[in-house]
Amino acid sequence: MKPTVPAALRTLKASLEEHVIPELESGFARGQAGQIALTLEWLAAGWVEPLQTVRAGNHAIRDKLTAVRDALNDLTETDAEGEAHWSSTRNRLAEVLDLSIDDTIEAQEIDRDQLITLMDELVVAAGIPVNAQEPTGTLWRALVSSLEVYAAEETHYGPIPLPEEHWER
């Protein structure tokens, strides 16, 4: 997993303070680098992901979770033994998918947290995947697809172009 933007900013700040500033000979240069370090911390402390990015990510995850709901519908109808389990899982999914979300960054971030919690619950409810031909195979394929979309949406800025040693602490 790649670091968050605030983590990357703080890593750059630490690198400046530990490696760059001590190597600078000029007091003026050290002062300027110190100001950059303070600015990096200020940016990290105030970082808020753009609303449209969170909204688009939530929408993409919700789209994929509709396939999970379809798989749960099928399991509810075909698995008489686990009907109650699949039905309650489907109802929990429907409850979250049917929520009306305000178009604010705070509401969208709460929605993202709910979607992540929901996906965790769905993975637990699906149980251990045995093989793709089992009745839960379709459910697991839909879950994996939604988890892949979640992973892609969480790394929308792409990898931060720094060598791996910058992330070691």
ChimeraX attribute file (.defattr): number of C-alpha atoms within 10 A of each C-alpha:
attribute: neighborCount
match mode: 1-to-1
recipient: residues
	/A:1	7
	/A:2	13
	/A:3	13
	/A:4	15
	/A:5	17
	/A:6	18
	/A:7	15
	/A:8	18
	/A:9	21
	/A:10	20
	/A:11	19
	/A:12	19
	/A:13	21
	/A:14	17
	/A:15	14
	/A:16	18
	/A:17	17
	/A:18	11
	/A:19	10
	/A:20	14
	/A:21	19
	/A:22	10
	/A:23	11
	/A:24	13
	/A:25	9
	/A:26	10
	/A:27	10
	/A:28	10
	/A:29	12
	/A:30	18
	/A:31	13
	/A:32	13
	/A:33	18
	/A:34	17
	/A:35	12
	/A:36	16
	/A:37	21
	/A:38	14
	/A:39	14
	/A:40	19
	/A:41	20
	/A:42	14
	/A:43	15
	/A:44	18
	/A:45	13
	/A:46	9
	/A:47	12
	/A:48	12
	/A:49	11
	/A:50	9
	/A:51	16
	/A:52	13
	/A:53	16
	/A:54	22
	/A:55	19
	/A:56	13
	/A:57	21
	/A:58	21
	/A:59	13
	/A:60	16
	/A:61	23
	/A:62	20
	/A:63	14
	/A:64	19
	/A:65	23
	/A:66	16
	/A:67	18
	/A:68	25
	/A:69	22
	/A:70	15
	/A:71	22
	/A:72	26
	/A:73	18
	/A:74	17
	/A:75	21
	/A:76	20
	/A:77	12
	/A:78	12
	/A:79	14
	/A:80	11
	/A:81	9
	/A:82	12
	/A:83	17
	/A:84	12
	/A:85	17
	/A:86	23
	/A:87	16
	/A:88	14
	/A:89	21
	/A:90	20
	/A:91	15
	/A:92	15
	/A:93	21
	/A:94	14
	/A:95	10
	/A:96	14
	/A:97	19
	/A:98	9
	/A:99	9
	/A:100	9
	/A:101	12
	/A:102	10
	/A:103	11
	/A:104	13
	/A:105	17
	/A:106	13
	/A:107	16
	/A:108	21
	/A:109	16
	/A:110	13
	/A:111	21
	/A:112	20
	/A:113	13
	/A:114	14
	/A:115	20
	/A:116	16
	/A:117	11
	/A:118	18
	/A:119	21
	/A:120	14
	/A:121	14
	/A:122	19
	/A:123	16
	/A:124	10
	/A:125	13
	/A:126	18
	/A:127	10
	/A:128	10
	/A:129	14
	/A:130	11
	/A:131	10
	/A:132	12
	/A:133	8
	/A:134	11
	/A:135	16
	/A:136	21
	/A:137	16
	/A:138	19
	/A:139	25
	/A:140	23
	/A:141	16
	/A:142	21
	/A:143	23
	/A:144	16
	/A:145	17
	/A:146	22
	/A:147	19
	/A:148	14
	/A:149	18
	/A:150	21
	/A:151	14
	/A:152	15
	/A:153	18
	/A:154	16
	/A:155	15
	/A:156	11
	/A:157	12
	/A:158	10
	/A:159	11
	/A:160	13
	/A:161	6
	/A:162	10
	/A:163	8
	/A:164	8
	/A:165	7
	/A:166	12
	/A:167	13
	/A:168	7
	/A:169	6
